[in-house]
Amino acid sequence: MSRNQNNSEKQQYNQSSQNQNNRSSQNQNNRSSQNQNNQSSQNQNNRSSQNQNNQSSQNNNQQNSRNQHSSSED
């Protein structure tokens, strides 16, 4: 009887551990793919807006310095 009891306990333990592993791996894969897509779109938006802002401010600065030079020459 002791042999039978031991065998049944081992089978139960093995089955439960396999189920847990399979379920968790599927969930992880699905979540990671969704996150990657979302992050890439956000990065593109952020970079483009920053570049536009930086360029416009630099252009303004250059124009201001030219104006100062021309007025001093007059």
C-alpha positions in Angstrom: 0.0 0.0 0.0 2.8 2.4 0.7 4.2 1.9 -2.8 0.9 2.8 -4.4 0.4 5.8 -2.2 3.8 7.2 -3.1 3.3 6.7 -6.8 -0.1 8.5 -6.8 1.4 11.4 -4.9 4.2 11.8 -7.4 1.8 11.8 -10.4 -0.3 14.5 -8.9 2.7 16.7 -8.2 4.1 16.2 -11.7 0.8 17.1 -13.3 0.3 20.3 -11.3 3.8 21.5 -11.9 3.5 21.0 -15.7 0.2 22.9 -15.9 1.6 25.9 -14.0 4.6 26.1 -16.3 2.7 26.0 -19.5 0.2 28.6 -18.5 2.7 31.1 -17.2 4.8 30.9 -20.3 1.9 31.6 -22.6 0.8 34.7 -20.6 4.3 36.1 -20.6 4.7 35.8 -24.3 1.5 37.5 -25.1 2.1 40.4 -22.8 5.6 41.1 -23.9 4.6 41.4 -27.6 1.8 43.9 -26.8 4.2 46.0 -24.7 6.8 46.2 -27.5 4.3 47.5 -30.0 3.1 50.2 -27.7 6.5 51.4 -26.7 7.7 51.7 -30.3 4.8 54.0 -31.3 5.3 56.2 -28.2 9.0 56.6 -28.9 8.4 57.7 -32.5 5.9 60.4 -31.4 8.2 61.7 -28.7 11.2 62.0 -30.8 9.5 63.8 -33.7 8.0 66.5 -31.4 11.3 67.1 -29.6 13.2 67.6 -32.9 10.7 70.1 -34.2 11.0 72.1 -31.0 14.7 72.2 -31.0 15.1 73.2 -34.6 12.7 76.1 -34.3 14.5 77.5 -31.2 17.8 77.4 -32.9 16.5 79.2 -36.0 15.2 82.0 -33.8 18.5 82.4 -32.1 20.4 82.8 -35.3 18.0 85.4 -36.6 18.3 87.4 -33.4 22.0 87.5 -33.6 22.0 88.7 -37.2 19.6 91.5 -36.3 21.9 92.7 -33.6 24.9 92.8 -35.9 23.1 94.8 -38.6 21.8 97.4 -36.1 25.2 97.9 -34.6 26.7 98.5 -38.1 24.1 101.2 -38.8 
